[in-house]
Structure formats: structure tokens, C-alpha cells
């Protein structure tokens, strides 16, 4: 099969990345700025607003991290993956629409928690569907195409929303225009999810059991023991926990941090739009780099680049520096996420993909829980998030070390097989 020829199942799977990335975009740009305006109206200090936002992010992700393994285990049974996916898709979209009616910053944060839980839960099953739509040989390419198309596609509803907010046409005020941008994003998310719901089939599954819930819990214990024994997979997922912590924290806290150091909201939004545009070609290139140099080797390069980004972010205090930071993040962001997902997909048993991706997700969500919490703690106790940004270097360095251990074991096993 030619690399450029995508199947209907692969295209449908990729389109969901375009669908949900629109929500990711407003979650990292418009929503934090809108929240900051609600917090300012309630006389909440800027550094406390950063702390509250980070804590809210952590709460949503902690809830899902606790649910991820059991959801993943349930989804591995025949015809369950898309069914549970659909439930959480509805929850995420309803939570996003509810933000429109939130009267204050507390109720607004409650809606965000609901929307984030739905969004993040969908991603467990979406990631696990990767093994249902393509082969191991094409996994890096398809995973990278998902992130690439997601980055560029999400710009469409985002730009429409930003134009509404900046130009306020049809007699709209800024608040109404912002709420209308939320509606556009939720509709985009729903409509572009339809091809996946219609076309993607669960080709790898376990046969249904009589007592499916109790059996799922027993399987969790067995899988945990398998992870402990499979040292290459254990070190890989531990490394993922640490470095993805830094990646997700930079994504989720970028605009809040920029607002704290005095960057204009318009500048921040446009810079983050640049991140999406730059991430498009570099996500695709990451698959080519992985094919030529090896997936894990390329991931290690991205981690080193992220350490430099953290050091640069520590001294950030001008709009130009924020633009440079956005450019650098765009180069690394899609590639490391896409290759992390595809590498894990190649390492796990196919029939238990949802369960393993549930564990993969719990490590990712606990990571995303600790990162914003570090930033929030620094903002609250040290009255600046700069030290939290700098501390992310430790997370990337730890992840790098675990990834090296996993790579070393894989190389040793390959030599034994030969």
C-alpha cells in the first residue's frame, strides 16, 4: 500500500482528530482568556486566577485518571469501544455547550470539568482505535497524520470564532461573540465525529463475558502484573508519564502564563494559532524522521528540545519571546504526541488495546494532573509561575532517562531474537 493512499477507515479515524482538536484549541486559547475576564470581574488576583485554573485542570484530569483503566477494560469487549466513546462524546459536547449559560467563574469552571472529562475519555478509545484502522507498519504515519490534520483543521472554527470576537459583527458584543465561538466549536466537534462513528469497526476485541464488570476488574490486575514483568513497556510508560507531563502542562497553561507575565490577549491567541500551523508540517515530518532514524530516537530529540523551551520560557517577558516560544512548541508538539501514541500501539497486545491505552491514559492524565499543579503551587506560594516552568526541565529529563532504559531493553531483546 502506498503511503499516500489512505483507506476509508484511516480517513474517518483521522477526521476525529480534526473534530476534537477544535475543542483543544479553544481550551488552550479562548476559554482561559474568557475565564480570566470572569475572574477579573470577580476581583480575583491574576496569580490566584492562574492557580485556580491549574487546579481545575488537575481536578478534571484526576477524575478521569481514576476512571481510565476500568473504562479501557470494558471497551475491549466486542462492540463496546464505540459505544462508550459515544457516551463520553455526548458528555463532552453537552459540557461545552453548558459553558455558554454559566453566570460566573465558579459555574464556568464546573462546566469545563464536565467537558474535559468527556473530551479526555473519548481520547482513550480514539487512541485505542488506531490499532483497528491500520497496521503496525503504517502506525507512525497514520498517528502523525491525525495530529497534523487536527492541528490545521482546528484552525478553521477557531479563526471563525476569533474573527467574531475581534470584529463583533451583526451587533454582537464581545461576550456574546465568545459564546457563539463555543457553539461553533461544539457543532464542529459533533459533525466531524460522525465518520468515525459510522465507518470505524472494532476489529480487535475480546468475546463478551457473563459478568463483564467483575471480569474487567480481574483483567486489570492481570494487566498490571504484565506491565510489571514487561520491563521495556514499563520503562516506556514511566518515561511517558514524566515527559508528557511537561508537554501537556505547556499546552494547557500557555495562555494563562502569558497573561500573568503581561502578554496581550490578541498576541497570545495569534501566537497559538502559529503553533497550530507550524505543528501541521512538523507532525507529518515526524513520521518520516521516525522511519529514517527510529521512533524512540526522534522522541528523545523532541524531549531535549522541550528542555530548551522550558529554559527559554523561564525568562519570557515580551510578546516577541512568546511568539518564538509558540514557534518552538509547534515544531515539537505534534511529533512527540503522535510518535508516543504509535510506539505504544506497536508494543501492546491488540485484543486488549483499550485496556492498555487506559493505562497509557492514566499515566498521561496523572502527568497532566501534576504539571498544572506544580505551576499553580509556584504561582500561589512564590507569586510567579516562572519557577514552575523552569521545574518542568526535571520532568523532561526524568522521562528521557526512562525512555533510554526502555530503548536499551528493546535493543537487547532484538539481538536475542536474531
N, C-alpha and C positions, 0 to 999 in steps of 0.2 A: 504494500500500500504506500502510495506517495505521501510524503509528509504533509503536503498542502491540501490533500483531499480529506475533508472531514466527513464523517458519517452523520446521519440524522440524529443519532443518539448523542454523539460528541457535541454537535452544534447545540442541541437542546440543553445539554449539561452546561456548556459554556455560557449560554444566554442567561442562566440563573445568576452567574457571577455579575453580568451586566445589570440584572434586576436588583440584587441586594446591595451592590456597590453604591447605588444611588443613596441608599439609607446610610451607608458608611460615610459617604461624602458629607451629608448634612450633619451627621453625628460628630464629625471632626471639625466642621466649619460653622454652619449656620446655627445649629442648636446650642453650642456653648456660648456663642455671642448673644443669642436671644436670652439664654439663661442669665448671662451676666447683666443684661439690661433689667431683667426681673429682680435680680439680686440688688442692683444699684437702686432700683425704685423702693426696695425694702430696707435701704440703708445698710446693706451687708458690705463689710470692708472687702477690697479686692483680693487680699491674700486669703481671707476666710472663704470667699467665693471659690477660689482655686481649691482650697481644702475640701469644701463641701462637694464640689463637682467630682473630685478624685475619689472621695468616699462613696458617693453614689455609684460611680462606675464600679468600684470594688464590690459593693453590695450586690449589684445585679450579677456580676460575674461569679461571685461566691455561691449564690443560689444555684446558678446553672452548673458550676463545677461539681456541686454535690449531686445534681441530677444526671449529669452526663453519662457515667458508666452504666447505670441501670437503663437509661433511655437507649443507649447504644446496644446493650444486650437484648432488649426487647425488639429492636429494629432488625436484628439479624434473622429473625424468623420470616418465613415466606410471606410476601405481600405486606409486610409491616413497615418497611423503610419509608415508602412514600406516604403511607397513611399517617404515621407520626409526624413526618415532615409537614404534611398539610395542616395538621392541628396547630403546630407552632407557627406556621406561616400566617394563619389567621390571627393568632395571638399577637404576633409582631405588628401586623398591619393595623389591628384594632388599637393597640397601644400607641402607635404612631399617630393615628387619627385623633385619639383622645387628647393628645398634646394641644390640639387646637382649642379645646374648650377649658384647659387648665387656667383658673383665675389668678394663681400666684405661683411663686417659685417652688413651694413645697409640693403642691399638687402636680406641677410640671415635672418635677424630679420623679414622682411616683409613676407617671406615665412613661417616662424614659426607662425606668427599671423594667416595666412590663414589655415595652418594645424591644429592649435589648435582650431580654430573656428569650423572646420569640425569635429574634434575628439570630442570636448565637446558637440556639438549639437547632434551628434549620441547618446551620453550617455543619453540625456533626454529621447529619445524614447526607447533606450535599457532598461533603468531602468523601464520605464512605461510598457514594455512588460512583466515584471516579473509577473504581475497580470494575464496576458494572458496564461502563460505557467504552472502555478502551483496554489495550494490552499493556503489559509491563514495559515493552519497548517504546511505546508512544506516550507513556505516562508523564514524563517530564515535559514533553511538548504540549500535551493537552492541558495539563495543570497550569503551565505558563500562559497558554492562550486564554485560559479562563481569567486569570488575573489581568492579563493585558487588555482584553476586551472589556473587562469590568472597569478598569481604570478609565479608558477612553469613553466607554458608553455612559458611565455615570455622570460624565460632564454635561450631557445633554439636558436632563431635568435640572441639574444643578445650575447651569448657566441661565436657563429659563427662569428659575427661581430668583437668582441674583439680579437679573435684569428687572424683574418685577419689584424687588426690594429697592434697587437703586433708582429706577425711573418712576416708580409708583404710578403706572398708567391707569386709565379708567376711573380716576378719582380715588384710588386706593391710598390708604395711609401705610406707613412702614410696617406696623404691627399686622395689619390685615394681609399685606403682601407677603410677609414672612409666613403667616399661617397658610396662605394659599400655596406657597412653595412646599410646605409639608404635605399638603393634599396631593400635589403633582407627583411628589416622590413616592408616596404610598400607592398611588394608582400605577405608576411605572413599575414598582416592585411586584405588584399583583399580576399585571398583564404579561410581563416577561417571564413570570414563573410558570405560565400555562404550558409552554412547550415541554418543560421538564416533567410536569405532572402528567402530560399526555403521552410522551414518547419514551421516556426512560423506564426500563424494566429492571427489576431486581434479579439479575442472573445468578448471583452467588447468594445462597441462603441456607438456613437450617430448616429441617422439617418441623412443623408445629408440634408442640407438646401439650399434653392434657393440662398440666399445671404450669403454664408458661412463666408466670411471675416468679414462683419459687425456684423453677428451673433456671431462670435468668440469674437469680442471686447466687445459685450454686456455681454457675458458669463464671461469674465474676471472680469468685475465689480461685477457681482453676486458672483463669487467665492471669490473675495477679501472680500466681506461682510460676506460670510460664514466663512472665516478664522477668521475674527474679532470676530464673535459670538462664534465660537468653541474654547474656551479658551485652552483646552488641546492640540489641534492641533497647535494653535497659539504659545503657550509657547514652544511646541516641536520644531517647525520650527525656532523660535528665538534662542533657545538653540543650535540647529544645526548650525545656522549661525555663532555663536561665536566659538564653539569648532572645527568645521570642517575648519574654517579659519586657526587655528593653525596646524591642520593635513596637509592640503594642502600646507601650507607655508613650513613646514618642508620637505615635499616631493619635491616641486619644487625648493627650494633654497639650498638643501643639498650640492650638489657638488660645487655650486658657493661659498657658505660659507666656505666649506672645502678648496677650492683653495685660498681663501682670507687669511685663517689662516696658510697656508703653507703646507697643506697635499698633498702628491704626487698623481698625477692623477691616476696612476695604483692602488695605495692603495684605493683611493676613489671608483673607479669602482668595485674592488673586494669586498669592504665592502658593497656596494649597492647590489651586487649580493647575498651576505649573507642575506641581508634584504629580498630579494625575496624568498630565500629558507626557511628562518625561518617563513616568513609570511604564507607559504603554510599550514603547520600543524596547526598553531595557528588560521588561518581563519576558518578551519573546526571545531576546538575545540570550537570556539566562539559560534557556533550553539548549541553545547552540553551544554555549560555553560548557554546559554540563556534559554534552555529548563528546566534546573535544578534550576536556581536561578532567572530567569526573565530577559527579554531582556534589559530593561532600567537599571536595577541594574548592569548588566555586562558592559553596556556602561559607566556608572558612574565610574566604576573601571578603565576602559581604560583612561578616562579623567584625573583621578588623576595620573595615571602612566605617561601620557603625560606632566603633570606639572613638574614631576620629571625629565623627559627628557630635558625640556627647561632649568631647573636649571643646569643640567649637561652640556648641550650644551654651556651655557654661559662661562664656564671655559675651554672649549675644546681647546687644542693646540698641541696634539700629534696624530700620526696615530693610536696608540693603543686605545686612547679615542674615536677616530672616529669609530673604529671597535665596541667598546662597545655601542656607540650611535646607530649604524646601527642594532645591535642585538636587542636592546630595542625597536627601532621603528618597527622592523619586528614582534615582539611579539604583538604589539598593532594595527598596521596599518590596516591590512585586517579586523580584527574583528570589529573595530568601524565603518568602512565604510559599511561593509556587514549588520550589525545589524541596522545601521541608515536607510539604504535603505529598509530593510524588515519591520521594525517597522512602517515606514511611509506608506508603501504599505498596511499594515493591517488597517491603520487608515482612509484611504480616500475612497470616492465613486469610485467603479470600472469603471463605464462608463465614468468617467471624469479623469481617471488616468493620461493621458498625460498632461492635463492642470494642475492638481495638482503637477505632477512631474516637470512641467515647473516652477511653483512657488518654488518648492523644489530646483530646479536647480538654479533659480535666487538668492536664498539665498546663495546657495553654491558658485556660481560664484562671487557674490559681496563679499563674505567672502574671496575667493581666490584672489580677487582684492585688498582688504585692507591689507592682510597679507604680500605679497611681497612688497607692497608699504611702510609698516612700516619698513621692513628690508632695503629697498632701501633708505629711508629717513635717517635712522640711519647711513648707510654706507656713505651717501653723506655729512651729516652735522656733524656727530660725528666721521667720518673717521674709523668706525668699526661697523660691523653688530652684535657684541656681545650683545649690548643693545637691539637691535631689537628682538633677540632670547629670551632674558630674558622677554621682554614685552609680549611675547605670553602667558605667565602664566596668565595674566589678562583675555585674551580671553577665555582660557580654564575654568577659574574659573567662568566667567560670564555664559558661556554655561552650566556649571554644575548646577548653580542656577536655570536657566530657565528649565532645564530638570527635576529638582526636583519638580518645580511647576507643570509641565505637569503630572508627575507621581502621585502627590498628588490629582489632579483633577480626573484622571482616576480611582484611588482607591475609591474616594468618589462616582463617578458615578456607579462603580461596586457594591458598598454597597447598593445604592439606588435601583438598579435593583433587587438585592436579597431580 
